[in-house]
């Protein structure tokens, strides 16, 4: 699949990820596909999470934003570390905040909003430690089943 994002939109999302990760050891990724190959986008997001190796972070604090572009399906999923830390309704409220922008066809803005919202929670529960933290996962947007977009 060719990215549905313009180079500027791609760069804006990567910048949002980098900004959200500045104050946390947490890791955020965005994955885009044309259509969701499973009945439930959350199931596909969990599958992609594993394919991208997001469970390999030291504190199990990775978060994936999954969007099937053409079929308009969205999910956000976090690893065990962040799941154990955030309030029970966090994922649903984050998803709804993103979808409120999507309903107005503001997809990049919605993803940016969600990324910043997740970044705030990651900062709260997994603050950055200059002595030990490193960027454990690529910040580039991944497309389809492919590796990250080379544009970023």
C-alpha positions as a printed NumPy array, in Angstrom:
array([[  0.   ,   0.   ,   0.   ],
       [  1.197,   3.472,  -0.831],
       [  0.885,   5.853,   2.087],
       [ -2.319,   7.922,   2.062],
       [ -0.366,  10.674,   3.811],
       [  1.39 ,  13.543,   2.12 ],
       [  5.054,  13.957,   3.049],
       [  4.051,  16.906,   5.267],
       [  1.39 ,  14.855,   7.064],
       [  3.812,  11.979,   7.552],
       [  6.401,  14.401,   8.96 ],
       [  3.808,  15.967,  11.271],
       [  2.89 ,  12.581,  12.746],
       [  6.535,  11.576,  13.216],
       [  7.161,  14.961,  14.891],
       [  4.175,  14.368,  17.203],
       [  5.575,  10.966,  18.165],
       [  9.029,  12.411,  18.843],
       [  7.52 ,  15.249,  20.908],
       [  5.316,  12.897,  22.912],
       [  8.292,  10.63 ,  23.643],
       [ 10.62 ,  13.436,  24.843],
       [  9.497,  13.184,  28.476],
       [  8.88 ,   9.447,  28.707],
       [ 10.528,   6.087,  28.255],
       [  7.328,   4.97 ,  26.5  ],
       [  7.215,   4.191,  22.804],
       [  4.515,   5.187,  20.305],
       [  3.992,   3.924,  16.767],
       [  1.411,   4.564,  14.051],
       [  0.53 ,   1.855,  11.544],
       [ -1.593,   2.456,   8.43 ],
       [ -3.195,  -0.139,   6.202],
       [ -5.658,   0.12 ,   3.362],
       [ -8.194,  -2.23 ,   4.938],
       [ -8.386,  -4.342,   8.061],
       [ -7.964,  -8.063,   7.276],
       [ -9.692,  -9.142,  10.516],
       [-13.28 ,  -8.547,  11.643],
       [-12.137,  -6.477,  14.63 ],
       [ -9.517,  -3.715,  14.229],
       [ -8.376,  -4.243,  17.821],
       [ -7.417,  -7.831,  16.939],
       [ -5.454,  -6.609,  13.926],
       [ -3.795,  -3.865,  16.012],
       [ -2.644,  -6.498,  18.509],
       [ -1.281,  -8.614,  15.646],
       [  0.599,  -5.632,  14.136],
       [  1.875,  -4.725,  17.616],
       [  3.571,  -8.116,  17.74 ],
       [  4.81 ,  -7.964,  14.14 ],
       [  6.479,  -4.613,  14.877],
       [  8.158,  -6.063,  17.967],
       [  6.527,  -3.484,  20.213],
       [  6.372,  -5.953,  23.111],
       [ 10.167,  -5.9  ,  23.311],
       [ 10.457,  -2.594,  25.194],
       [ 12.162,  -2.808,  28.57 ],
       [  9.142,  -1.529,  30.509],
       [  6.459,  -2.995,  28.202],
       [  5.151,   0.531,  27.587],
       [  4.631,   0.645,  23.837],
       [  1.438,   2.043,  22.293],
       [  0.213,   1.456,  18.74 ],
       [ -2.28 ,   3.583,  16.833],
       [ -3.745,   1.405,  14.065],
       [ -5.753,   2.851,  11.177],
       [ -7.202,   0.94 ,   8.231],
       [ -7.53 ,   3.903,   5.911],
       [-10.018,   2.857,   3.233],
       [-12.232,   0.771,   5.48 ],
       [-12.144,   3.504,   8.148],
       [-11.322,   1.244,  11.09 ],
       [ -9.259,   2.373,  14.05 ],
       [ -7.824,   0.928,  17.243],
       [ -5.282,   1.9  ,  19.854],
       [ -3.501,  -0.762,  21.874],
       [ -0.927,  -0.629,  24.645],
       [  1.465,  -3.171,  26.098],
       [  1.147,  -4.798,  29.525],
       [  3.157,  -2.155,  31.39 ],
       [  1.016,   0.783,  30.377],
       [ -2.197,  -1.259,  30.57 ],
       [ -1.446,  -1.958,  34.227],
       [ -0.827,   1.749,  34.943],
       [ -3.544,   3.744,  33.173],
       [ -7.163,   4.079,  34.329],
       [ -9.568,   1.384,  33.084],
       [-11.314,   3.763,  30.66 ],
       [ -8.109,   5.268,  29.23 ],
       [ -8.028,   3.357,  25.937],
       [-11.704,   3.963,  25.224],
       [-11.473,   7.701,  25.993],
       [ -8.327,   7.996,  23.876],
       [-10.023,   6.181,  21.002],
       [-13.083,   8.433,  21.248],
       [-10.932,  11.583,  21.316],
       [ -9.231,  10.477,  18.096],
       [-12.502,   9.411,  16.457],
       [-14.074,  12.802,  17.201],
       [-11.519,  14.311,  14.802],
       [-11.878,  11.461,  12.313],
       [-15.637,  12.112,  12.086],
       [-14.757,  15.566,  10.744],
       [-12.237,  13.968,   8.355],
       [ -9.319,  15.441,  10.327],
       [ -7.326,  12.221,  10.401],
       [ -3.85 ,  13.591,  11.016],
       [ -5.136,  15.993,  13.678],
       [ -6.957,  13.118,  15.364],
       [ -3.853,  10.952,  15.424],
       [ -1.746,  13.861,  16.694],
       [ -4.251,  14.511,  19.479],
       [ -4.229,  10.847,  20.476],
       [ -0.436,  10.677,  20.367],
       [ -0.131,  13.694,  22.679],
       [ -2.795,  12.298,  25.031],
       [ -0.948,   8.98 ,  25.264],
       [  2.346,  10.826,  25.686],
       [  0.97 ,  12.608,  28.753],
       [  0.005,   9.309,  30.362],
       [  3.322,   7.728,  29.454],
       [  5.137,  10.707,  30.991],
       [  3.117,  10.299,  34.176],
       [  3.741,   6.58 ,  34.606],
       [  7.026,   6.138,  32.728],
       [  9.036,   9.359,  33.082],
       [ 12.169,   9.846,  31.013],
       [ 15.463,   8.928,  32.673],
       [ 18.441,  10.349,  30.765],
       [ 20.77 ,   7.786,  32.323],
       [ 18.911,   4.71 ,  31.088],
       [ 16.378,   5.634,  28.395],
       [ 16.883,   5.205,  24.69 ],
       [ 14.501,   5.261,  21.765],
       [ 13.672,   1.547,  21.578],
       [ 11.34 ,   1.631,  18.565],
       [ 11.387,   3.4  ,  15.232],
       [  9.248,   6.553,  15.186],
       [  8.423,   6.321,  11.484],
       [  4.918,   5.484,  10.304],
       [  4.618,   1.843,   9.223],
       [  2.514,   1.093,   6.173],
       [  0.626,  -2.131,   5.425],
       [  2.703,  -5.132,   6.391],
       [  5.811,  -3.24 ,   5.325],
       [  8.675,  -1.741,   7.225],
       [  8.453,   1.957,   8.154],
       [  7.903,   4.511,   5.424],
       [ 11.243,   5.573,   3.875],
       [ 10.068,   9.194,   3.569],
       [ 10.576,   9.95 ,   7.228]])
